[in-house]
Amino acid sequence: MIKILRYTEYVYLIVALFSCYKIFTVWNVDRQHAYLFVFFAVVSIGMFLFRRNYRRKFEQRKRDNQQ
């Protein structure tokens, strides 16, 4: 279960990196699409931080229950 949580964290980082790439390639061509990708990048980074924090709390709780 914990490995799946760890992989989903990195999926959010991949989405954020792809969004940043699209922001830089589309910025001068179509600003509306660029703003959409800015939103995706911010949400993806926020979800990465949230999921990482949640996984660490889950691991800590599991360690505390085993002791």
Phi and psi restraints in degrees (value plus and minus 20) as a CYANA .aco file:
   2 ILE   PHI     -89.1   -49.1
   2 ILE   PSI     -54.0   -14.0
   3 LYS   PHI     -84.4   -44.4
   3 LYS   PSI     -58.1   -18.1
   4 ILE   PHI     -84.3   -44.3
   4 ILE   PSI     -62.0   -22.0
   5 LEU   PHI     -82.4   -42.4
   5 LEU   PSI     -57.4   -17.4
   6 ARG   PHI     -87.2   -47.2
   6 ARG   PSI     -60.3   -20.3
   7 TYR   PHI     -88.2   -48.2
   7 TYR   PSI     -56.4   -16.4
   8 THR   PHI     -86.8   -46.8
   8 THR   PSI     -49.0    -9.0
   9 GLU   PHI     -79.7   -39.7
   9 GLU   PSI     -65.7   -25.7
  10 TYR   PHI     -94.1   -54.1
  10 TYR   PSI     -43.9    -3.9
  11 VAL   PHI     -83.3   -43.3
  11 VAL   PSI     -61.3   -21.3
  12 TYR   PHI     -83.9   -43.9
  12 TYR   PSI     -57.0   -17.0
  13 LEU   PHI     -86.7   -46.7
  13 LEU   PSI     -58.4   -18.4
  14 ILE   PHI     -83.9   -43.9
  14 ILE   PSI     -62.2   -22.2
  15 VAL   PHI     -82.9   -42.9
  15 VAL   PSI     -60.5   -20.5
  16 ALA   PHI     -84.7   -44.7
  16 ALA   PSI     -62.7   -22.7
  17 LEU   PHI     -85.1   -45.1
  17 LEU   PSI     -61.7   -21.7
  18 PHE   PHI     -83.2   -43.2
  18 PHE   PSI     -60.0   -20.0
  19 SER   PHI     -84.3   -44.3
  19 SER   PSI     -61.4   -21.4
  20 CYS   PHI     -83.2   -43.2
  20 CYS   PSI     -60.0   -20.0
  21 TYR   PHI     -81.2   -41.2
  21 TYR   PSI     -65.1   -25.1
  22 LYS   PHI     -86.5   -46.5
  22 LYS   PSI     -54.0   -14.0
  23 ILE   PHI     -79.5   -39.5
  23 ILE   PSI     -67.7   -27.7
  24 PHE   PHI     -89.7   -49.7
  24 PHE   PSI     -51.2   -11.2
  25 THR   PHI    -102.5   -62.5
  25 THR   PSI     -45.7    -5.7
  26 VAL   PHI    -125.6   -85.6
  26 VAL   PSI     -28.5    11.5
  27 TRP   PHI     -75.3   -35.3
  27 TRP   PSI     -67.8   -27.8
  28 ASN   PHI    -102.6   -62.6
  28 ASN   PSI     -34.1     5.9
  29 VAL   PHI    -111.5   -71.5
  29 VAL   PSI     -71.1   -31.1
  30 ASP   PHI    -165.1  -125.1
  30 ASP   PSI      80.5   120.5
  31 ARG   PHI     -86.2   -46.2
  31 ARG   PSI     -53.1   -13.1
  32 GLN   PHI     -82.8   -42.8
  32 GLN   PSI     -62.8   -22.8
  33 HIS   PHI     -88.5   -48.5
  33 HIS   PSI     -55.1   -15.1
  34 ALA   PHI     -84.1   -44.1
  34 ALA   PSI     -61.0   -21.0
  35 TYR   PHI     -85.3   -45.3
  35 TYR   PSI     -54.9   -14.9
  36 LEU   PHI     -82.6   -42.6
  36 LEU   PSI     -62.1   -22.1
  37 PHE   PHI     -92.4   -52.4
  37 PHE   PSI     -48.0    -8.0
  38 VAL   PHI     -82.9   -42.9
  38 VAL   PSI     -64.4   -24.4
  39 PHE   PHI     -79.7   -39.7
  39 PHE   PSI     -66.1   -26.1
  40 PHE   PHI     -81.2   -41.2
  40 PHE   PSI     -60.2   -20.2
  41 ALA   PHI     -85.7   -45.7
  41 ALA   PSI     -64.7   -24.7
  42 VAL   PHI     -85.3   -45.3
  42 VAL   PSI     -64.4   -24.4
  43 VAL   PHI     -85.2   -45.2
  43 VAL   PSI     -60.9   -20.9
  44 SER   PHI     -84.2   -44.2
  44 SER   PSI     -61.8   -21.8
  45 ILE   PHI     -86.3   -46.3
  45 ILE   PSI     -61.3   -21.3
  46 GLY   PHI     -82.2   -42.2
  46 GLY   PSI     -62.2   -22.2
  47 MET   PHI     -87.2   -47.2
  47 MET   PSI     -55.8   -15.8
  48 PHE   PHI     -79.8   -39.8
  48 PHE   PSI     -67.9   -27.9
  49 LEU   PHI     -85.9   -45.9
  49 LEU   PSI     -60.1   -20.1
  50 PHE   PHI     -84.1   -44.1
  50 PHE   PSI     -67.0   -27.0
  51 ARG   PHI     -86.6   -46.6
  51 ARG   PSI     -57.3   -17.3
  52 ARG   PHI     -85.8   -45.8
  52 ARG   PSI     -62.3   -22.3
  53 ASN   PHI     -83.2   -43.2
  53 ASN   PSI     -63.8   -23.8
  54 TYR   PHI     -82.5   -42.5
  54 TYR   PSI     -63.1   -23.1
  55 ARG   PHI     -84.5   -44.5
  55 ARG   PSI     -61.6   -21.6
  56 ARG   PHI     -84.1   -44.1
  56 ARG   PSI     -60.0   -20.0
  57 LYS   PHI     -84.7   -44.7
  57 LYS   PSI     -59.9   -19.9
  58 PHE   PHI     -83.4   -43.4
  58 PHE   PSI     -64.3   -24.3
  59 GLU   PHI     -83.7   -43.7
  59 GLU   PSI     -61.6   -21.6
  60 GLN   PHI     -84.6   -44.6
  60 GLN   PSI     -62.3   -22.3
  61 ARG   PHI     -83.9   -43.9
  61 ARG   PSI     -57.8   -17.8
  62 LYS   PHI     -87.2   -47.2
  62 LYS   PSI     -61.6   -21.6
  63 ARG   PHI     -84.8   -44.8
  63 ARG   PSI     -60.5   -20.5
  64 ASP   PHI     -85.8   -45.8
  64 ASP   PSI     -56.8   -16.8
  65 ASN   PHI     -92.6   -52.6
  65 ASN   PSI     -46.3    -6.3
  66 GLN   PHI     -97.9   -57.9
  66 GLN   PSI     -43.9    -3.9
